[in-house]
Amino acid sequence: MDKTEFSHIRHHLGKTQRQLAQLLGVSPKAIQSFEQGWRDIPVSTERQALLLMALKSPQNRKARPCWVAKRCSEETRQQCPAWEFQAGHLCWFINGTICQGKVQESWDEKMNMCRKCTVFVSLFSLNQRDLPGRPTPYHGAPCRGETNES
């Protein structure tokens, strides 16, 4: 996650730096440093920020489970933590899920795959209109004839 994505999430959540710091369990100075690009955003902070964004999304309640959207076999479902915890719309948040037939080795590898996945994209797609500036990897580009501000 880069500083622009992080800042967009804070603004979408309607939080001040201090309020987001409290939610994420970090200092307000850390939030400022993340948004300025002075410090890398830790994976734990990225995960929490994305989870808060997902929970606020109206798509959260309507999302199809990943195993339905991806047509996973019964065998794959039985081995996958997303199925075990019945968290098919939050599969991207859970390490060890089976995507494209294998478990991803790291958060970065997992997120590279998730940001292109219909489950992840659909969860965040309605939020694109609320975010200013350039499209981010999990929001995608606007439809033809639209802008991010429309």
C-alpha positions as CSV (number, residue, x, y, z in Angstrom):
1,M,0.0,0.0,0.0
2,D,1.3,3.4,-0.9
3,K,0.8,6.7,0.9
4,T,-1.9,7.8,-1.5
5,E,-4.0,4.7,-1.0
6,F,-3.6,5.0,2.8
7,S,-4.6,8.7,2.7
8,H,-7.7,7.9,0.5
9,I,-8.8,5.2,3.0
10,R,-8.5,7.6,5.9
11,H,-10.6,10.2,4.1
12,H,-13.2,7.7,3.0
13,L,-13.6,6.5,6.5
14,G,-14.1,10.2,7.6
15,K,-11.4,10.0,10.2
16,T,-8.8,12.5,11.4
17,Q,-5.2,11.3,11.7
18,R,-5.7,11.1,15.5
19,Q,-9.0,9.1,15.1
20,L,-7.4,6.7,12.6
21,A,-4.4,6.3,14.9
22,Q,-6.6,5.2,17.7
23,L,-8.4,2.7,15.5
24,L,-5.2,1.2,14.2
25,G,-3.3,1.3,17.5
26,V,-0.5,3.6,16.3
27,S,0.5,7.1,17.1
28,P,-0.9,10.2,15.2
29,K,2.8,10.8,14.1
30,A,2.8,7.4,12.5
31,I,-0.3,8.2,10.5
32,Q,1.3,11.5,9.4
33,S,4.5,9.7,8.4
34,F,2.6,7.1,6.4
35,E,0.7,9.7,4.5
36,Q,3.8,11.8,3.8
37,G,5.7,8.7,2.7
38,W,8.3,9.1,5.3
39,R,7.7,5.6,6.7
40,D,6.6,2.4,5.0
41,I,3.2,1.2,6.0
42,P,3.5,-2.0,8.0
43,V,1.5,-5.0,6.7
44,S,-0.5,-5.1,10.0
45,T,-1.6,-1.5,9.5
46,E,-2.4,-2.1,5.8
47,R,-4.6,-5.1,6.8
48,Q,-6.4,-3.2,9.5
49,A,-7.1,-0.2,7.2
50,L,-8.4,-2.4,4.4
51,L,-10.6,-4.3,6.9
52,L,-12.1,-1.1,8.2
53,M,-12.8,0.1,4.6
54,A,-14.4,-3.3,3.8
55,L,-16.6,-3.3,6.9
56,K,-17.8,0.2,6.0
57,S,-18.6,-0.9,2.4
58,P,-22.3,-1.4,1.6
59,Q,-21.1,-4.4,-0.6
60,N,-19.9,-6.1,2.6
61,R,-23.4,-7.4,3.4
62,K,-24.2,-8.4,-0.2
63,A,-20.9,-10.0,-1.3
64,R,-21.0,-13.5,-2.6
65,P,-18.5,-15.8,-0.8
66,C,-15.3,-16.4,-2.7
67,W,-15.9,-20.1,-3.0
68,V,-19.1,-19.4,-4.9
69,A,-17.6,-16.7,-7.1
70,K,-14.6,-18.7,-7.9
71,R,-16.4,-22.1,-8.1
72,C,-14.1,-23.9,-5.7
73,S,-14.3,-27.6,-5.5
74,E,-15.6,-29.2,-2.3
75,E,-12.0,-30.5,-1.7
76,T,-10.6,-27.0,-2.0
77,R,-13.3,-25.6,0.2
78,Q,-12.5,-28.1,3.0
79,Q,-8.9,-27.1,3.0
80,C,-9.4,-23.3,2.9
81,P,-9.5,-21.1,6.0
82,A,-12.0,-18.7,4.3
83,W,-14.5,-21.6,4.1
84,E,-13.6,-22.9,7.6
85,F,-14.4,-19.5,9.1
86,Q,-17.3,-18.7,6.7
87,A,-15.5,-15.5,5.7
88,G,-15.8,-15.7,1.9
89,H,-16.1,-11.9,1.4
90,L,-13.0,-11.4,3.6
91,C,-10.9,-14.1,2.1
92,W,-8.3,-11.4,1.1
93,F,-7.8,-10.7,4.8
94,I,-7.1,-14.2,5.9
95,N,-3.6,-15.7,5.3
96,G,-3.4,-19.3,4.1
97,T,-6.4,-19.2,1.8
98,I,-6.3,-21.3,-1.4
99,C,-6.4,-19.0,-4.4
100,Q,-5.9,-20.2,-7.9
101,G,-5.1,-23.7,-6.5
102,K,-2.4,-22.7,-4.1
103,V,-1.7,-21.0,-0.8
104,Q,0.2,-17.7,-1.2
105,E,3.5,-17.5,0.6
106,S,3.5,-13.9,1.7
107,W,1.1,-11.0,2.2
108,D,2.6,-9.1,-0.8
109,E,2.1,-12.1,-3.0
110,K,-1.4,-12.6,-1.7
111,M,-2.4,-8.9,-2.2
112,N,-1.0,-8.8,-5.7
113,M,-3.4,-11.6,-6.6
114,C,-6.3,-10.3,-4.5
115,R,-6.2,-6.8,-6.0
116,K,-7.0,-8.4,-9.4
117,C,-9.7,-10.8,-7.9
118,T,-13.4,-10.1,-8.5
119,V,-14.2,-10.8,-4.8
120,F,-11.8,-8.1,-3.6
121,V,-12.6,-5.6,-6.4
122,S,-16.3,-5.9,-6.0
123,L,-16.0,-5.3,-2.2
124,F,-14.2,-2.0,-2.8
125,S,-15.6,-0.9,-6.2
126,L,-18.5,1.2,-4.9
127,N,-16.0,3.2,-2.8
128,Q,-14.1,4.5,-5.9
129,R,-16.5,7.4,-6.3
130,D,-15.8,8.5,-2.8
131,L,-12.1,8.8,-3.4
132,P,-10.4,11.7,-5.0
133,G,-7.3,11.5,-7.3
134,R,-5.9,8.7,-9.2
135,P,-7.5,5.2,-9.2
136,T,-5.8,2.8,-6.8
137,P,-5.1,-0.8,-7.5
138,Y,-8.1,-2.1,-5.6
139,H,-10.5,0.5,-7.0
140,G,-9.7,0.1,-10.7
141,A,-10.2,2.7,-13.3
142,P,-13.5,4.5,-13.7
143,C,-15.9,3.4,-16.4
144,R,-15.8,5.1,-19.7
145,G,-17.3,8.5,-19.5
146,E,-16.9,8.7,-15.7
147,T,-14.3,10.3,-13.5
148,N,-13.3,9.3,-10.0
149,E,-15.1,12.4,-8.7
150,S,-18.5,11.6,-10.4
